[in-house]
Amino acid sequence: MIKVGLIVPTLNAGSLWESWLTAFAQQTRKPDYLLVIDSSSSDATVALARAQGFIVEVISRSEFNHGGTRQFGVNKLSAMDIIVFLTQDALLASADAIECLLAAFNDEQVGAAYGRQLPHQDAGPMAAHARLFNYPAESQLRSMEDRTRFGIKTVFISNSFSAYRRSALMQVGGFPVHTIMNEDTYVAGKMLVGGWKIAYCADAQVFHSHNYSFVDEFKRYFDIGVFHTNTSWLQQTFGGASGEGLRFVISEMRYLLKQAPWLIPSAALRTGLKWLGFKLGNLHRGLPQAIRRYFSMHKTYWLRALP
């Protein structure tokens, strides 16, 4: 019998948390070990999780790191064969969502799988388009050979709703213990190079989206630029991000032209801010530490980042 663990990083999960726990309680396949790693929440996140049978590990907010915190959980779940990851704002959309995701591992070559993300009810047109663009209705199975077809998108994955074969994850060294973001992309790239496959399961669905502000868009793409600079092997192996970025912009403009044409100027401004943030992130090594933190969405990263 395959043993399945679940890891959920949390911080003040708020009003959505009760709905999240209700949706999880309805799952047809529940993981065998339920772990919440909480960054010292000041609300009822921890109490509600424990009441639903979760083991809760509390860490300080400054300790949280996208890769290191998840690897901390992976190390604790050493007896598990498959480890599922969810975030506190990814609401399971159907009772069989986890079961559908786990089905991908019937293929012994699959090292990791991720589900489809649908926009939340409050998602604006731009947030909705981002989900539709990145999470199509058709499932995919990608291997190293597909990099000529998909380019950098070959390594696309999201830990908002994903699962990993633990043996494959540890074979590639686990999650990077100190990364600003995109720990999932890093591992996906390592797995593909190592001969594993990545499965996208369109029938395993969650509601998950963000209505980012202009400033948030800039900061997020600054951090993405930092990540890409620090993992140049990904671009060297799978190709750069510029082609995919252009494809996204064209798709977004076409979508807004039909759905919300009045938002096109706003989308154009956002595109400019994303580009500027990404380029500055690429150049972060030449910026003062105080400026890096100011531009960054994930500020605690810089407390331990090299100058």
C-alpha positions in Angstrom: 0.0 0.0 0.0 1.5 3.3 -1.1 1.8 5.8 1.8 0.9 9.4 1.1 1.8 12.5 3.1 0.5 16.0 2.9 2.4 19.2 3.6 0.7 22.6 3.9 2.7 25.7 4.8 0.5 28.3 6.6 0.5 31.8 7.9 -2.7 33.5 9.1 -4.9 31.5 6.7 -7.9 33.6 7.6 -11.5 33.2 6.6 -10.8 30.8 3.7 -9.2 28.2 6.1 -12.4 26.7 7.4 -13.6 26.3 3.8 -10.3 24.7 2.9 -10.5 22.3 5.8 -14.1 21.4 4.8 -13.1 20.7 1.2 -10.2 18.6 2.4 -12.4 16.6 4.8 -14.6 15.6 1.7 -11.7 14.0 -0.2 -12.1 10.4 -1.4 -8.4 9.8 -0.8 -6.9 11.4 2.2 -3.2 11.3 2.8 -1.9 9.1 5.6 0.1 11.8 7.3 -1.1 15.4 7.6 1.5 18.1 8.3 1.0 21.8 8.6 4.1 23.9 8.9 2.9 27.2 10.4 4.9 30.4 10.4 3.7 31.6 13.8 0.2 32.5 12.9 -1.7 35.0 15.2 -5.2 33.7 14.2 -7.0 30.4 14.6 -5.0 28.6 11.8 -3.2 26.2 14.1 -6.1 25.4 16.4 -8.4 24.6 13.4 -5.8 22.5 11.8 -5.1 20.4 14.9 -8.9 20.0 15.4 -9.0 18.4 12.0 -6.2 15.9 12.8 -3.2 17.7 11.3 0.2 17.6 13.0 1.4 21.2 13.3 5.0 22.3 13.3 5.4 26.0 14.3 8.4 27.9 13.0 9.3 31.6 13.3 8.3 33.8 10.3 12.0 34.6 9.6 12.7 30.9 9.3 10.3 30.4 6.4 11.8 29.7 3.0 10.0 28.3 0.0 12.4 25.5 -0.6 13.9 25.0 2.9 10.6 24.9 4.7 9.1 22.3 2.3 12.3 20.2 2.5 12.0 20.3 6.3 8.6 18.7 5.9 9.9 16.2 3.4 12.5 15.1 5.9 9.9 14.6 8.6 7.8 12.4 6.2 10.6 10.0 5.5 8.2 7.0 5.6 6.0 8.3 2.8 6.1 7.2 -0.8 4.3 10.2 -2.3 4.1 13.7 -0.8 1.3 16.1 -1.7 1.7 19.8 -1.4 -1.1 22.4 -1.0 -1.1 26.0 -0.1 -3.7 27.6 2.3 -5.3 29.5 -0.5 -5.7 26.6 -2.9 -9.2 25.3 -2.3 -9.8 21.7 -3.5 -12.5 21.9 -6.2 -13.9 18.4 -6.1 -14.0 15.4 -3.7 -11.7 13.4 -5.9 -9.0 16.1 -6.5 -6.3 14.4 -4.5 -7.2 11.0 -5.8 -7.0 12.2 -9.4 -3.6 13.8 -8.8 -2.2 10.6 -7.2 -3.4 8.5 -10.2 -0.5 10.1 -12.2 2.0 8.0 -10.2 0.6 4.8 -11.7 3.2 5.6 -14.3 6.5 4.6 -12.6 8.4 7.2 -14.7 6.4 10.1 -13.2 8.5 11.9 -10.6 6.1 14.8 -10.0 2.6 15.8 -10.8 0.5 19.0 -10.5 -3.1 19.8 -10.8 -5.2 22.4 -12.6 -5.8 25.8 -11.0 -9.1 27.5 -11.6 -9.7 31.2 -10.7 -11.4 32.0 -7.4 -14.9 33.6 -7.7 -13.4 37.0 -6.9 -10.7 36.7 -9.6 -10.4 39.7 -11.9 -10.1 39.2 -15.7 -6.3 39.3 -15.6 -6.1 36.8 -12.8 -8.6 34.6 -14.6 -6.6 34.7 -17.8 -3.4 33.7 -16.0 -5.1 30.5 -14.7 -6.5 29.7 -18.2 -3.2 30.3 -19.9 -1.0 28.3 -17.5 -3.5 25.5 -16.7 -5.3 24.2 -19.9 -8.1 21.7 -20.0 -5.9 19.0 -21.4 -3.5 16.9 -19.3 0.2 16.6 -20.3 3.0 14.3 -19.7 6.4 16.0 -20.2 9.9 14.5 -20.4 13.3 15.8 -21.3 12.6 15.2 -25.0 9.8 17.8 -24.9 12.1 20.7 -24.2 12.3 21.5 -27.9 8.5 21.8 -28.0 7.7 23.5 -24.8 11.0 25.3 -24.0 11.1 26.7 -20.4 7.4 25.7 -20.0 8.7 22.1 -19.8 9.7 22.7 -16.2 6.4 24.4 -15.2 4.8 23.1 -12.0 3.1 24.7 -9.0 3.4 23.6 -5.4 0.0 25.2 -4.7 -1.3 21.8 -5.7 1.3 19.2 -6.5 2.7 15.8 -5.5 6.2 14.2 -5.7 7.5 10.7 -5.6 9.7 11.0 -2.6 12.4 8.7 -3.9 12.7 10.8 -7.1 12.7 14.0 -5.1 15.5 12.8 -2.9 17.4 11.4 -5.9 17.7 14.9 -7.2 18.7 16.4 -3.9 15.3 17.5 -2.6 14.2 21.1 -2.6 16.8 23.8 -2.6 17.1 24.9 1.0 17.6 28.6 0.2 15.7 29.9 -2.8 13.6 33.1 -3.1 10.8 31.2 -4.9 10.2 28.6 -7.6 11.5 25.7 -5.6 9.1 23.6 -7.6 10.5 24.7 -11.0 14.0 23.9 -9.7 13.1 20.4 -8.7 11.1 19.8 -11.9 14.2 20.7 -14.0 16.4 18.4 -12.0 13.9 15.5 -12.3 13.6 16.0 -16.1 17.4 16.0 -16.5 17.5 12.9 -14.3 15.2 11.0 -16.6 11.9 11.4 -14.7 8.6 12.7 -16.2 6.3 15.6 -15.0 2.6 15.1 -15.2 0.0 17.8 -15.5 -3.4 16.4 -14.3 -6.2 18.6 -15.7 -8.9 16.6 -13.9 -7.2 17.3 -10.4 -8.5 20.8 -9.7 -8.2 23.5 -7.1 -9.5 27.1 -7.0 -6.4 29.3 -6.7 -5.7 32.8 -8.1 -4.3 36.2 -7.0 -5.5 39.7 -7.8 -2.0 41.3 -7.7 -1.6 45.1 -7.4 0.8 46.9 -9.7 3.4 47.0 -6.9 2.9 43.3 -6.2 3.5 42.4 -9.9 6.7 44.4 -9.9 8.0 42.7 -6.7 7.0 39.2 -7.8 8.8 39.6 -11.1 11.8 41.0 -9.4 12.0 37.8 -7.4 11.5 35.7 -10.5 14.4 37.5 -12.1 16.5 36.8 -9.0 15.6 33.1 -9.3 16.4 32.9 -13.0 19.8 34.6 -12.5 20.7 32.2 -9.7 19.6 29.1 -11.7 21.1 29.9 -15.1 21.4 26.2 -15.8 17.6 26.0 -16.3 17.7 28.5 -19.1 20.8 26.9 -20.6 19.0 23.5 -20.6 15.4 24.4 -21.4 15.6 27.9 -23.0 14.9 31.4 -21.8 11.7 32.9 -20.5 11.3 35.8 -23.0 9.5 33.7 -25.7 7.0 32.4 -23.2 6.5 35.9 -21.8 5.7 37.3 -25.2 3.2 34.4 -25.8 1.5 35.3 -22.5 1.2 39.0 -23.3 -0.4 38.3 -26.7 -2.8 35.8 -25.2 -3.7 38.2 -22.4 -4.4 41.1 -24.8 -6.6 38.8 -27.0 -8.5 37.7 -23.9 -9.1 41.2 -22.6 -10.1 42.4 -26.0 -13.1 40.0 -25.8 -13.7 40.0 -22.0 -12.7 43.4 -20.6 -11.2 45.8 -23.2 -11.2 48.7 -20.7 -8.4 46.9 -18.8 -6.0 46.8 -21.8 -4.1 50.0 -20.7 -3.8 48.5 -17.1 -2.5 45.2 -18.5 0.0 47.1 -20.7 1.3 48.9 -17.6 1.5 45.7 -15.7 3.5 44.1 -18.5 6.0 47.0 -18.3 6.3 46.6 -14.5 6.8 42.9 -14.8 9.5 43.4 -17.4 11.3 46.1 -15.3 11.0 43.9 -12.2 12.4 40.9 -14.0 15.3 42.8 -15.5 16.2 44.4 -12.1 16.0 41.0 -10.6 18.4 39.7 -13.2 20.8 42.5 -12.1 20.2 42.1 -8.3 23.9 41.3 -7.6 24.8 44.9 -8.5 22.2 46.4 -6.2 22.6 47.4 -2.5 21.1 44.9 -0.1 18.5 47.5 1.1 17.3 48.0 -2.4 17.0 44.3 -3.0 14.8 43.9 0.0 12.7 46.9 -0.9 12.1 45.6 -4.4 11.4 42.0 -3.3 8.1 40.3 -2.4 9.9 37.7 -0.2 11.9 40.0 2.0 13.0 37.3 4.6 15.0 35.7 1.8 17.5 38.5 2.0 18.2 38.0 5.7 20.2 35.0 4.7 21.1 35.8 1.1 24.7 36.2 0.1 25.7 39.9 -0.7 
